[in-house]
Structure formats: structure tokens, C-alpha cells
Amino acid sequence: MLKLDDVAITQEGFALHAAFSLQAGARVAVIGPSGAGKSTLLGAIAGFVPVTSGRIVWGAQDITRLPPAARPLSILFQDNNLFPHLGAAENVALGLKPSLRLTAPERAQVAQALARVGLAGYEGRRPAQLSGGQQSRVALARVLLRQKPLLLLDEPFAALGPALKAEMLALLAEICTETGATLLMVTHDIADARAIAPDVVLVAEGRAEGPFPTAALLENPPPALRAYLG
């Protein structure tokens, strides 16, 4: 379980209070108006944004003060965080060993992860030689290889067209089902939330609350969300 226990995040001219819990294996979209703090919320959970007060707990472990590398999670951003001078296999392998000094079994794990996302045979291709969808698949393969129980995604497929985005969301859902990972995904696209997340966390007016059933919340949104949705 992921629990944000009365968490406060304060920065210059900005404050966000978060209090919610997610069951292990949940798939949750993070939605709300632009500038409300959705990415900041993920940054705090990942350890990149300091928490002013409160606790972030995973299972029985308080991870509030742990450095990002010590937290049981993987985070995926819109730009996929791929290194342009490395091939697909090397970019994936970074999730296993930053030194890239892999054993034979570890190289086999990398190959299996690429095959799982449909990129067998693409090991040596650099990001510039891949389409946007293929780059997203490389990033997903790295997440898959890391085998962390908590996945944080910050609009990773926003630049993709509708058909390709739907394909990536379906692949992501399959991976979460196979691994049992808990998913927390920021999106501005309500269709994405409907497609992959039975529940949502709403970030608006200085608060992050939920989870709420996706369909019910979107059918009867609170004023701040209604104004955003139009």
C-alpha cells in the first residue's frame, strides 16, 4: 500500500496537501487543472521534491526521507529519459546496472524485456533511429526490467497519436497486471484515465485527494475539475 499521511509540500508561492492511500496493484490516474501540482505530487513520492511535513509510506516502510534511488519505484517522464548515444539495449540495461557491465544472464534479461515490448532485434538502434512509439517501448522495457512495485508516470505518451497512445496504454496495463505493480499516472487526457485507471486522484485547489472511481467522478466533477474539463 502507498499512503500519503497528511503530506504538505510548500514552495515559493505554492502549497499542496495530500492525504490518500492506494492499495497494492491499484491503477490510478492523477488528474486536475494545469498548474495544480500533479507533477509535483509525483516528484515528492519519487523523492525529487522535498516534503515539508507528513509521511510517505510504502507498505510498512516510511520512505519520506529516502533518496530517490533507495525508493521502491520507477518513474517515467514524457521525454522517456533515453540517452541518445546509447542503443536500445544499453538504455534498457541502465535500469539494471548504470555501469552497463552486465553478466550473460543480465544481458538475457535485457533481451527478454525488449522482446516483451515488441522490440526484439532493435537492441543496437539509438533513439534517433526509433519512432516515438518505439522510444516509449524502450522506456517501458527499462521500467519492466527494474521490477519495482510502484510505477510513477508523468504524461509519458502525451506526444503520441491516439492509436499509438491506446496501444501503449494497453501494453502498460498488461505489464501492471503481470507484475502486480501499483500505477500512478499523471495525464491531461481524460480518455487516458478512462482507458487504464479504474480510479483517480484529483489534484485541485491545493489538495490531492482520492482515490475516486473514475467514471463516477467524471460524470459529476467538482467545480474546479468541471472548469478544467470545459
C-alpha positions, 0 to 999 in steps of 0.5 A: 500500500502507498499512503500519503499521511497528511503530506504538505509540500510548500514552495515559493508561492505554492502549497499542496496537501495530500492525504490518500492511500492506494492499495497494492496493484491499484491503477490510478490516474492523477488528474486536475487543472494545469498548474495544480501540482500533479507533477509535483505530487509525483516528484515528492513520492519519487523523492525529487521534491522535498516534503515539508511535513507528513509521511510517505509510506510504502507498505510498512516502510516510511520512505519520506526521507529516502533518496530517490534511488533507495525508493521502491519505484520507477518513474517515467517522464514524457521525454522517456529519459533515453540517452541518445548515444546509447542503443536500445539495449544499453538504455534498457540495461541502465535500469539494471546496472548504470555501469552497463557491465552486465553478466550473460544472464543480465544481458538475457534479461535485457533481451527478454524485456525488449522482446516483451515490448515488441522490440526484439532485434532493435537492441543496437538502434539509438533513439534517433533511429526509433519512432516515438512509439518505439522510444516509449517501448524502450522506456517501458522495457527499462521500467519492466526490467527494474521490477519495482512495485510502484510505477510513477508516470508523468504524461509519458505518451502525451506526444503520441497519436491516439492509436499509438497512445491506446496501444501503449496504454494497453501494453502498460496495463498488461505489464501492471497486471503481470507484475502486480505493480501499483500505477500512478499516472499523471495525464491531461487526457481524460480518455487516458484515465478512462482507458487504464485507471479504474480510479483517480486522484484529483489534484485541485485547489491545493489538495490531492485527494482520492482515490475516486472511481473514475467514471463516477467522478467524471460524470459529476466533477467538482467545480474546479475539475468541471472548469478544467474539463470545459 
